[in-house]
């Protein structure tokens, strides 16, 4: 049986595809998981309703109930998430 050009090309593509799949699996296994509300600590959010001290913020594309640790924070201001308590975020004003 003779190895023709189409057979060689098919084998090369199959080996390349298998190598890509193995690479993608290994890369996916090494990636750090980032799930859970604990991962939000230190991230930025935007105030949607005035925090006096309680209101809502937009964080990671979702609306959250938030509590300001210091003074009142107006809507539109950026804040930093300092801790979580259940599904509530505790925030401080982002320094300018």
N, C-alpha and C positions, 0 to 999 in steps of 0.2 A: 504494500500500500504506500502510495506516494503522498507526501505532505504538500498540498497545494497552497497557494497564497491565501485564499479565503479561510482555510482551516487554521493557518498560522495566525491570521488577524483575529479570528474568533477566540483562539486560545489566549492571545495577548490581552484582549478586552476582558475575558473572563477572569484572568489572573489579576488584572488591574482593578476590576470591580470587587473581587474578594478582598484585595489589599485595602481598598477604600472602606469597605464595611468593617473590617477588623480595626482599622484606625479610628473610625467613628465610634465604635463600641468602647474602645479603650479610652478615648478622649471623654466620652460621656460618663464613664465610671469614675474618672479622676476629678470631675467637676464638683465643686463644693455645693452642697444643698443650701438653698436659700428659701426656706419656707417657714411660716410661723410669724407671729406678730413680733417675736423677739428680734428678728432680723431687721426691723424698722428702726431700732435705736441708732441715733446718729444721722439719720437721713433727714432730708428737708421736706417740708410740706407748706402748703399755701392756705391761709385762713380763709374760710368761706363765709362763716358767720362770726361776728365779734365774739372773742373769748373774754368773758367777764364773770367768773373765770372759765365757765364752760361754754362750748360752742362746737362748731364742726370745722374740720380741715380736710383738704384734698391731699392725700398721700398715696403715692404709687398708683394713681389713677382711681382711687376709691375714696369715698367720703367716710370719715371717722369722727367719733365723738372725741373731743380733746379738752384738756384742762390746762390753762395757763399757770405756770409755776410762779410767775411774778405778776406784774400789773396787767391791766386790760390790754388786749392785742386786737387791733382793728382788722376788718376784712381786707383781704388783698396783701397783707404782710406775709413775709416768709418766716417760718419758724423751724426749729430743730427739735426732733423728737428725742427726749431724754430718758424716758422709761415707759413701760406699758403696765397696765393693770387690767387684766381681763381683755376686753375689747376697747378700752380707753387708752388714749395716748396722752402723755404728759409732755408739754412742750415749753420751750423758751423762745423768746424773740431772737431771730438771727442777727448777729452783730453786723453792722454795715461796714 
